[in-house]
Amino acid sequence: MIKSAKIILITVTGALLSGQGFAASDPSNLNELLQSVRAERSAIAAQNQQRETEFVQARNQQRAMLQRVQADLAAEERRSAALKEQFDGNETQIRDLEETLTIRLGNLGELKGVVKQVVGDFKGVVDNSLVTAQYPGRQEEINRIASIDGMPKIDDLDQLRILMLEDMVASGNVSKFSASVNSADGEPFKADVVRIGVFNAVHEDKFLRLSEAGTLQELPSQPSGRYRSMAGDLFDANSGVHPMALDPTRGQILGALIQSPTLVERTNQGGPIGYVIIILGIIGVLIALERLLTLTLAGGKIKAQLKNSTPKADNALGRILGVYHENRQVDPETLELKLDEAILKETPKLEKRQAIIKVLAAVAPLLGLLGTVTGMIATFQSITLFGTGDPKLMAGGISTALVTTVLGLVAAIPLVLLHSFVAGKSKALIEILEEQSAGLIAEHSERPPQ
């Protein structure tokens, strides 16, 4: 029993010691077990003593650190209080100085505001003035004056006055200078430029404008030939007085002028129907002019025949007189029939192609109406697809509708007038032939029978 209990005690004690991380070797008797327990207790006591020592050292370090931080906080609080006191003193001093400055400035304070406003307004003038293209340093100077925060100095005010006087003088001068010009395609080149006050600038016969970068640039679309001719004459002139178109709005009217389409561009807006109307109108006018010329020549020959009793075969009246002379021996009824036949032969020659002119005068406005309808169809299609948010999408159809209508009227009105002139002239000549024929019949009837 004792031996069994000893074995059990040794086993339990070994298990406990193994669970605490001690030596895994099992003691063989109680003495060894006692020595092992004492050794382990001494090791644990030494380890605990070391831990307590480290804890005390760490606590002392934290306490010292806390004392230093508290000392620094107290110092910063004292410094903050001193700075706040200094700040409040500075605020009071600044307020007193501002009051003193306001009292001493008096009207100069209003002058500062006026100068700022004038400089701001004049800066916009300088940035958009053609004089700046000739004197680019003006922008730097006005920008320097505009950037002054306080009261400008006398020299700055004097420089501002000089810049404004220069602009006033330049607005009434026409000067020629060399500058860098950008073409309509954006390619820069050096060229001579003529500046007409602050209103226009031209190179040869091309108008220029001042870009946002302060450089001169050719207009993408030039005005009509009349204005370009005046610009070219002024550019080539060395002295004297020359007419020139000026834009008092400094580019706004010129910009609106070049945006309006030319006659060719406006015609192109009519599309294929517009070209057909123009071709028909030209054909009708040519036919009408040909008929007017032919009838005028025929009328001149007929009037010459009226003064000559000898019939000539080169005119209608002469040919009718020839028929009369060939049939003088017949009775009046037969002679009347012969003369009527001769007049009927001459009438188609005098009324030739009048029906074509009349048809073209009627077809032209109908084609214009057709263009109007097709243009409105295109407009409604754009509205259906894209809505009415962007008017530019509908501009093409509306242009076709309006331009074809105008072209149809422009072609029809002169054709109607020309047809009226041609028909009246031919009718007058036919009436002369009928009048002379009736006179010949009456004369033949009054003769005694032979």
C-alpha positions, 0 to 999 in steps of 0.5 A: 500500500505504501509503495502504491501510494508513493508511486501515485504521489510521484506520478501526480507531482510529475504531472503538475510539474510538467504542466507548469513548464518545469523539467519533464524528468520524473524524480525517482523518490521523495527527496528528489521530488522535494529538491525539485520543488524547492529549486523550481520555487527559487526560480519562480521567486527570482523571476517574480523579483525581476518582474517587480524590479522592472515594473518599478523602473517603468513606473518611475520612468512614466512618472518622470515623463508625466512630470516633464509633459506637465511642465511643458504644458504649463510653459505652453499655456503661459506662452499662449497667454502671452501671445494672446495678450500680444495679439490683442494688443496688436489688434488694438494698435492696428485698429487705432492706426487704421482710424488714424490712416482714415482720418489722415487720408480723407478724400484719398480713400475715395481716390483709391477706389476711383483709381481701382475702377478706372484701372479695371475699366481701362485694362479691358480696353487695353486688352481688346485694343488694336493699339496693343498689337502695335505696342504690346508692352502696354498690357504688362504696364497696365497689369502691373498698375492693376496688381497694386493693392494699396494706394498707387504712387504718383509715378503709377498714376502718371503712367496710367495717364500717359497710357490713356492719352496714348490710346486717345491719340492712337484712336485718331491716327492711321499708322502702318507697322510690322507685326506678327499675323496669324493666317486664317489657318493659324499659321503665323507670318510677319507682315505690314499692318495698317491700323485705322485708329482703334477700329480696324486693322488690315493687311493688304485687302484682308481685315484683321482682328485681335485674338485673345492672346493679343496677336492679330489674326485674319478673319476666317471669312472676309467682308464683301469685295467693296470693303476689301477694295477700300482696305486694299487702296488704303493699305497701298496709299502713302498719303492723301484721303481715302475712303474706308469702312470703320467699325465703331463697335471695335469688331462686333459689327464686322464679326456679325457682317462676316457671319452673314452668308454671301450670295453664293453661300445663300444660293447653295442653301437652296440645294438641288432644287435651287440650282434647277430654279436658277438654270431655268431662270437663266434659260428663260432670261436668255430666251426672252433677251433673244426674242427682244433682240430679234423683235427689235431688229424685225421692228426696225426693218418693218419701220424702214419698210413703212418708209419704202414702197419697194417691198424687201424680203428681209422683213415681214411687212416686205414679204406681205407687200410682195404677196400684195404685188403678186396678187394685185389682179385678183378680187378683194376677197381673194387678196384678203385671203392671200394677205391673211395667209401671209400674216399667218405665216409671219405670226409664228416667227414673231411669237416664237418661244413666247410660250416657253417663257410663260411656262418657265415663269409659271414653273419657277415659283412652283419649284420654289414651293416644292423646295419649301415643302421639302425643306419643311419636311427635313425640318420636321424630321430633325424635330422628330429625331432631336427635338427643338433644343438645338435650333441649328439642327433645323436651320438646314431645312428652314434655309432650303425652304426659304431660299428656294421660295426666294429663288422661285420668285426671283426667277418668276418675276423677271420672266413674267415681265420679260414675257409681257415685254416680248408679247407686247412687242410681237403683238405690236408688230403683228398689229402693224402687219394687220393694219398695213394688210387692211390698208392694202385691201381697202386701197385695192377695193377702191380701185376701179375694176380693170 
